[in-house]
Amino acid sequence: MSNKPWHQPQEERRSSLAIIVLMVVFFFLFCCILIWGISPINKEGSISSPIHAPTQAFYDIEDNRLIPHISKDIIRDVILDNNPYATAEIMQRMADLNAKLLTPVPSMTLSLKNQLLATSLSLTEMPVTSTPFPEATGSLEPSPPPIPTVAAIVIPIDLPTALVPVFLPTSTPIPNQPQPGIKIIKKLASYEDNDSSNSITFGDYLWYEFKVSNIGDTLLSRVYVEEISFAFSVICPESKLPVGKSMVCTAHNFHRVTAQEANVGEVMNKAFASGDYDGVHYKDMDKLSLPIQQNPDIQINKSLRSYDDNDSSSGITQGDGLWYQFDVANVGDVTLTNIGVTDNTFAIPVICPSTKLAPLMNMICLANSIHMVTPVETQAGQVVNAATASGDFNGTTYTDRDTLTTTVLPLNLFSDISGQVRDDVDGDGDFSDADAGINNVIVELYDGACTLGGDCRSTQTGFDGIFTFTSVPAGDYILVERDLAQYISTADSFPPNDNRISVIVMNGVGSSNNIFLDRADPATCSDPDPVNGFVIGSNPADGATGHPINVGDLAVFFKTPMLTSGAGSVLDLNNFRREIENLTYGGAVPILGMLYDDATNTAYLTIDTSDPQWQRGSEYRMQVKSVIRNACGVKQNVDVDITFTTEP
């Protein structure tokens, strides 16, 4: 090609300038349409930027034509939309296309519907040869997949003169074309054997590492690894990877083997590595499947939940009802289904809250009915019962069996222990006196193993002062009395006077007539008030109205312990006139009974609410006579009247 300068006449130069302007406009429109035709659509439906710029193609000028050298990597990226995971079909198409690009083919006119691999070219001044263009044999319409199968393009322009960019075929590949590449290999770095099974099982912690290698011939930048399956980050020592070099990236956290993975029998995991060269991302993916050891297992523990103490013996005896429960546990490392419990001995129905149990979980199943202790079991001294739990995994049933033995106490070894707490009014300690009982006194039965004030059997005296322990097994015991706050002990039927009486139960023979003598502490006695005597209140209160007509229990509250035997006793109805007077209509309602609570210094009177003198809207008077005495023998010396009105 000649390098001599080229001179044109002035008129030709003006004409050439006009043609150049038209060509620039035409070329601009042509490039816009061409770029629009090949721009890929992203997932959101918008137009993304071209994968490669025109500067990534090389051009030669030969015979006044531009010859593009288009790298097959550019073609590959356009076809795959920069997707590193090519299928075998796409790779074969690329191989076919590459072979065609290296083979000259006849020129054809390219319709604007085609997609060109290079997006634009800069316009250069070249004279148009007078040799006519070859006849166009047709237009190349896009066909699936939309990749042109021509390697040469001639665009005829029907203008007198023009500067036209022309693409001509090349039959030789460009040497030393860059070939970037990256590879990732994922593997298990270590695991934490949390159940000491010497294998990977449910709940173990898996630690991963990733070997990333540069298998291309260019330096890769922005190298990183992304974990696809699990939500933890990956740390790489470098962000650049030279040619032929490798590095090991590590997971920032562990992955705990889940129940679902244990049920399947494997942990499947994917990750990819990415690296950049010349603005293009190159990726590789690897997946790792780890086998999970499966150890199905089930366990049952049967126990006695409660029993019906039908004879109040505080022990399991003949005729008592037994309620069973069953603790079922999944002690394996996979989920069990169709879980059930069978009572092998008594065929009692058992109800479980669920039929499925995850690894290391348990549930309580309950018997739906009782088992009544039989005479045979009583004679044997025990109830023996077995139960089986079962659960399925992968079509196989796994079972476990447990046997429970419950002790039954023989009937002939039980008896009663009884006694009384009395009000020793004169404090002489004489058990032959006709002393009244003291109410609400707590007595405990100490067996040598229980804790007083805690788990020892206890009872309270009634208004008659009597206490009883029933169905006491054979053995040695101590009766322990707790004195009321206002009372002191004067004597016990088994010396010394320490509020303790030793008793023995043997061969079905119990112990009775165990007596504790107490008296009111003189320090708690007080003198009577000139107006109200020993009375500090009543129910109904003095002057109250609207007392319910159906309530026949009346109460009088004293400020001091009262005498409970002899003349002036609080238990003597004569000291309450034996009746309640009807002040409205005349007549009186008899007092039927009297009880005294030594713990609260309260007298309880009982009347018959069906008595004809007990009427609505009537005013009544209840009287505490002056002869009544406190526990120290002091008289009240004043009649105390209490008036109230019933409801209308």
Residue pairs with C-beta under 8 A, 6 or more apart in sequence:
8 16
15 161
16 161
19 159
19 160
19 161
19 162
19 163
20 125
20 163
22 159
23 123
23 159
23 162
23 163
23 164
24 123
26 157
27 123
27 165
31 119
31 120
33 112
34 112
34 116
34 119
34 120
35 50
35 119
35 120
36 47
37 112
37 113
37 114
37 115
37 116
38 50
38 78
38 115
38 116
38 117
38 119
39 47
39 48
39 49
39 50
40 47
40 48
40 51
40 78
40 81
41 47
41 48
42 48
50 119
51 74
51 77
51 78
51 81
51 82
51 280
52 74
52 77
52 78
52 118
52 119
52 280
53 119
54 118
54 119
54 120
54 121
54 122
56 71
56 74
56 278
57 68
57 69
57 70
57 71
57 74
57 118
58 68
58 69
58 174
59 66
59 67
59 68
59 69
59 121
60 66
60 67
60 69
61 67
61 124
61 126
62 168
64 126
64 127
64 128
64 129
65 126
65 166
65 168
66 121
66 124
66 165
66 166
66 167
66 168
67 167
67 168
67 170
68 118
68 121
68 167
68 170
69 170
69 174
70 101
70 117
70 118
71 174
71 177
72 94
72 97
72 98
72 101
72 173
72 177
73 177
73 178
73 179
73 180
74 117
74 118
75 94
75 97
75 98
75 101
75 117
75 147
76 86
76 94
77 280
78 115
78 117
78 147
79 90
79 93
79 94
79 145
79 147
80 86
80 90
82 280
82 281
84 272
84 281
84 282
84 283
84 284
84 285
85 283
85 285
86 94
93 145
93 147
97 147
97 149
100 149
100 151
101 151
102 151
102 171
102 172
102 173
103 151
103 171
104 151
104 152
104 169
104 171
105 150
105 151
105 152
105 169
106 134
106 137
106 152
107 134
107 152
107 153
107 154
107 168
108 136
108 137
108 138
108 139
108 140
108 150
108 152
108 153
108 154
109 136
109 137
109 138
109 139
109 140
109 153
109 154
109 155
109 156
110 116
110 139
110 140
110 148
110 150
110 153
110 155
111 139
111 140
111 141
113 139
113 141
113 142
114 140
114 141
114 142
114 148
115 142
115 146
115 147
115 148
116 148
116 153
117 148
121 165
123 163
123 165
124 163
124 165
125 163
126 163
126 164
127 161
128 161
128 162
128 163
128 164
133 154
133 156
134 154
136 154
136 156
140 148
140 149
140 150
151 169
151 170
152 167
152 168
152 169
153 166
153 167
154 166
154 167
154 168
155 164
155 165
155 166
157 164
178 216
178 217
178 218
178 277
178 278
179 216
179 217
179 218
180 216
180 217
180 218
180 220
180 275
180 277
180 278
180 280
180 282
181 214
181 215
181 216
181 282
182 212
182 213
182 214
182 215
182 216
182 220
182 223
182 241
182 273
182 274
182 275
182 282
182 283
182 284
183 212
183 213
183 215
183 273
183 284
184 210
184 211
184 212
184 213
184 225
184 271
184 272
184 273
184 284
184 285
184 286
185 210
185 211
185 213
185 286
186 208
186 209
186 210
186 211
186 269
186 271
186 286
186 287
186 288
187 208
187 209
187 210
187 211
187 288
188 206
188 207
188 208
188 209
188 288
188 290
189 207
189 208
189 209
189 250
189 251
190 207
191 200
191 204
191 205
191 206
191 207
192 204
192 205
192 207
192 254
193 199
193 200
193 204
194 203
194 204
194 205
195 201
195 202
195 203
195 204
195 333
197 293
197 295
197 333
199 293
200 206
200 257
200 267
200 290
200 291
200 292
200 293
201 257
201 262
201 292
201 293
201 294
201 295
201 333
202 257
202 258
202 259
202 261
202 262
202 292
202 333
202 334
202 359
202 360
203 256
203 257
203 333
203 359
203 360
204 256
204 257
205 254
205 255
205 256
205 257
206 254
206 255
206 256
206 257
206 267
206 290
207 250
207 251
207 254
208 227
208 250
208 251
208 255
208 269
208 271
208 288
209 248
209 249
209 250
209 251
210 225
210 234
210 248
210 249
210 250
210 251
210 271
210 273
210 286
211 246
211 247
211 248
211 249
212 223
212 225
212 236
212 241
212 246
212 247
212 248
212 249
212 273
212 275
213 241
213 245
213 246
214 220
214 241
214 242
214 243
214 244
214 245
214 246
214 275
216 243
216 277
216 282
217 243
218 243
218 277
218 278
219 240
219 241
219 242
219 243
219 277
220 240
220 241
220 275
220 276
220 277
220 282
221 239
221 240
221 275
221 276
221 277
222 239
222 274
222 275
222 276
223 236
223 238
223 239
223 240
223 241
223 247
223 273
223 274
223 275
223 276
224 234
224 236
224 239
224 273
224 274
225 234
225 236
225 249
225 271
225 272
225 273
225 274
226 234
226 271
226 272
226 274
227 233
227 234
227 251
227 269
227 271
228 269
228 270
228 271
228 272
228 285
229 268
229 269
229 270
229 271
230 255
230 269
232 251
232 252
232 253
232 254
232 255
233 251
233 252
233 253
234 249
234 250
234 251
234 252
234 271
235 249
235 250
235 251
235 252
236 247
236 249
237 247
237 248
237 249
238 247
241 247
241 275
249 273
255 267
255 269
257 267
257 292
259 334
259 335
259 358
259 359
261 267
261 292
262 292
262 294
262 333
262 334
262 335
262 359
263 294
263 334
263 335
264 292
265 291
265 292
265 294
266 289
266 290
266 291
266 292
267 289
267 290
267 292
268 287
268 288
268 289
269 287
269 288
269 289
269 290
270 285
270 286
270 287
270 288
271 285
271 286
271 287
272 283
272 284
272 285
272 286
273 283
273 284
274 281
274 282
274 283
275 281
275 282
275 283
276 282
293 333
294 332
294 333
294 334
294 393
294 394
295 332
295 333
295 334
296 332
296 333
296 334
296 336
296 391
296 393
296 394
296 396
296 398
297 330
297 331
297 332
297 398
297 400
298 328
298 329
298 330
298 331
298 332
298 336
298 339
298 357
298 389
298 390
298 391
298 398
298 399
298 400
299 328
299 329
299 331
299 389
299 400
300 326
300 327
300 328
300 329
300 341
300 387
300 388
300 389
300 400
300 401
300 402
301 326
301 327
301 329
301 402
302 324
302 325
302 326
302 327
302 385
302 386
302 387
302 402
302 403
302 404
303 324
303 325
303 326
303 327
303 404
304 322
304 323
304 324
304 325
304 404
304 406
305 323
305 324
305 325
305 366
305 367
306 323
307 316
307 320
307 321
307 322
307 323
308 320
308 321
308 323
308 370
309 315
309 316
309 320
310 319
310 320
310 321
311 317
311 319
311 320
311 470
311 471
312 470
312 471
313 409
313 414
313 470
313 471
314 457
314 471
315 409
315 414
315 471
315 473
316 322
316 373
316 383
316 406
316 407
316 408
316 409
317 373
317 378
317 408
317 409
317 411
317 414
317 471
318 373
318 374
318 375
318 377
318 378
318 408
318 411
319 372
319 373
320 372
320 373
321 370
321 371
321 372
321 373
322 370
322 371
322 372
322 373
322 383
322 406
323 366
323 367
323 370
324 343
324 348
324 366
324 367
324 371
324 385
324 387
324 404
325 364
325 365
325 366
325 367
326 341
326 350
326 364
326 365
326 366
326 367
326 387
326 389
326 402
327 362
327 363
327 364
327 365
328 339
328 341
328 352
328 357
328 362
328 363
328 364
328 365
328 389
329 357
329 361
329 362
330 336
330 357
330 358
330 359
330 360
330 361
330 362
330 391
331 360
332 359
332 393
332 398
333 359
333 360
334 359
334 393
335 356
335 357
335 358
335 359
335 393
336 356
336 357
336 391
336 392
336 393
336 398
337 355
337 356
337 391
337 392
337 393
338 355
338 390
338 391
338 392
338 397
339 352
339 354
339 355
339 356
339 357
339 389
339 390
339 391
340 350
340 352
340 355
340 389
340 390
340 391
341 350
341 352
341 365
341 387
341 388
341 389
341 390
342 350
342 387
342 388
342 390
343 349
343 350
343 367
343 385
343 386
343 387
344 385
344 386
344 387
344 388
344 401
345 384
345 385
345 386
345 387
346 371
346 385
348 367
348 368
348 369
348 371
349 367
349 368
349 369
350 365
350 366
350 367
350 368
350 387
351 365
351 366
351 368
352 363
352 365
353 363
353 364
353 365
354 363
357 363
357 391
371 383
371 385
373 383
373 408
377 383
377 408
378 408
378 410
378 411
379 410
380 408
381 407
381 408
381 409
381 410
382 405
382 406
382 407
382 408
383 405
383 406
383 408
384 403
384 404
384 405
384 406
385 403
385 404
385 406
386 401
386 402
386 403
386 404
387 401
387 402
387 404
388 399
388 400
388 401
389 399
389 400
389 401
389 402
390 397
390 398
390 399
391 397
391 398
391 399
392 398
409 473
412 507
412 508
413 473
413 474
413 507
413 508
414 471
414 472
414 473
414 474
414 508
415 471
415 472
415 474
415 505
415 508
415 509
415 510
415 511
416 468
416 469
416 470
416 471
416 472
416 510
416 512
417 445
417 468
417 469
417 472
417 477
417 479
417 503
417 505
417 510
417 511
417 512
417 514
418 466
418 467
418 468
418 469
418 510
418 511
418 512
418 513
418 514
419 443
419 466
419 467
419 479
419 493
419 501
419 512
419 513
419 514
419 515
419 516
420 437
420 461
420 464
420 465
420 466
420 467
420 514
420 515
420 516
421 437
421 438
421 441
421 443
421 461
421 465
421 467
421 481
421 515
421 516
421 517
421 518
422 433
422 435
422 436
422 437
422 438
422 465
422 515
422 516
422 517
422 518
423 435
423 436
423 437
423 438
423 465
423 518
423 519
423 520
423 564
423 565
423 598
423 631
424 430
424 433
424 435
424 490
424 491
424 517
424 518
424 519
425 433
425 435
425 519
425 563
425 564
425 565
425 566
425 631
426 433
426 519
427 490
427 519
428 490
429 490
429 491
429 497
429 517
431 491
431 493
431 515
431 517
434 565
435 517
435 564
435 565
436 464
436 465
436 564
436 565
436 569
436 571
436 596
437 461
437 462
437 463
437 464
437 465
437 466
438 461
438 465
438 484
438 487
438 518
438 564
438 598
439 461
439 462
439 463
439 465
439 595
439 596
439 597
439 598
439 599
440 460
440 461
440 484
440 597
440 598
440 599
440 600
441 460
441 461
441 465
441 467
441 481
441 482
441 483
441 484
441 516
441 518
441 598
441 599
442 458
442 459
442 460
442 481
442 482
443 458
443 459
443 460
443 461
443 467
443 479
443 480
443 481
443 482
443 516
444 452
444 453
444 456
444 457
444 458
444 479
444 480
444 482
445 456
445 457
445 458
445 469
445 472
445 477
445 478
445 479
445 480
446 452
446 456
446 477
446 478
446 479
446 480
447 456
447 475
447 476
447 477
448 476
450 456
450 457
452 480
456 480
457 469
459 467
459 468
459 469
460 467
461 467
463 595
463 596
463 597
472 505
472 510
473 505
474 505
474 506
474 507
474 508
475 504
475 505
476 502
476 503
476 504
477 502
477 503
477 504
477 505
478 500
478 501
478 502
478 503
479 500
479 501
479 502
479 503
479 514
480 499
480 500
481 489
481 492
481 499
481 500
481 516
482 499
483 489
483 499
483 518
484 518
484 598
484 599
485 599
486 520
486 521
486 524
486 561
486 598
486 601
487 518
487 519
487 520
487 521
487 561
487 598
488 518
488 519
488 521
489 497
489 498
489 499
489 516
489 517
489 518
490 497
490 517
490 518
490 519
491 497
491 515
491 516
491 517
492 498
492 499
492 500
492 501
492 515
492 516
492 517
493 501
493 513
493 514
493 515
493 516
494 500
494 501
494 502
494 514
499 516
501 514
501 516
503 511
503 514
504 511
505 511
519 631
520 561
520 630
520 631
520 632
522 632
524 560
524 561
524 631
525 560
525 561
525 630
525 631
525 632
525 634
526 534
526 559
526 560
526 630
527 634
528 534
528 630
528 634
528 635
528 636
528 637
528 638
530 638
531 638
531 640
532 638
532 640
533 624
533 626
533 628
533 636
533 637
533 638
533 640
534 558
534 559
534 560
534 562
534 624
534 628
534 630
534 636
535 556
535 557
535 558
535 559
535 624
535 640
535 642
536 557
536 558
536 559
537 556
537 557
538 554
538 555
538 556
538 557
538 622
538 642
539 554
539 555
539 557
540 547
540 554
540 642
540 644
541 642
541 644
542 641
542 642
542 643
542 644
543 643
543 644
544 644
544 645
545 644
545 645
545 647
546 645
546 646
546 647
546 648
547 644
547 645
547 646
547 647
548 646
548 647
549 609
549 614
549 615
549 616
549 646
549 647
550 609
551 609
552 606
552 607
552 608
552 609
552 614
553 604
553 605
553 606
554 580
554 604
554 605
554 606
554 607
554 622
555 602
555 603
555 604
555 605
556 576
556 602
556 603
556 605
556 622
556 624
556 642
557 600
557 601
557 602
558 570
558 601
558 602
558 603
558 630
559 601
560 601
560 630
560 631
560 632
561 598
561 601
561 630
561 631
562 569
562 570
562 596
562 601
562 603
562 628
562 629
562 630
562 631
563 569
563 570
563 628
563 629
563 630
563 631
563 633
564 570
564 571
564 596
564 598
564 631
565 571
567 627
567 629
568 575
568 627
568 628
568 629
568 633
568 635
569 575
569 628
569 629
570 594
570 596
570 603
570 628
571 594
571 596
572 594
573 591
573 594
574 625
575 624
575 625
575 627
575 628
576 591
576 594
576 603
576 605
576 622
576 623
576 624
576 625
577 623
577 625
578 590
578 591
579 588
579 589
579 590
579 591
580 588
580 589
580 591
580 607
580 620
580 621
580 622
581 587
581 588
581 620
581 621
581 623
582 588
582 589
582 613
582 614
582 615
582 618
582 619
582 620
583 618
583 619
583 620
583 621
583 643
584 615
584 617
584 618
584 619
585 613
585 615
585 618
587 613
588 613
589 607
589 608
589 611
589 613
589 614
589 620
590 607
590 608
590 611
591 605
591 606
591 607
592 606
592 607
592 608
593 605
593 606
594 603
594 604
594 605
594 606
595 603
595 604
595 606
596 602
596 603
596 604
597 603
597 604
605 622
607 614
608 614
614 646
615 646
616 646
616 647
616 648
617 645
617 646
617 647
617 648
618 645
618 646
619 643
619 644
619 645
620 643
620 644
620 645
620 646
621 641
621 642
621 643
622 641
622 642
622 643
622 644
623 639
623 640
623 641
623 642
624 636
624 639
624 640
624 642
625 636
625 639
626 635
626 636
626 637
626 638
626 639
627 635
627 636
628 635
628 636
629 635
629 636
630 636
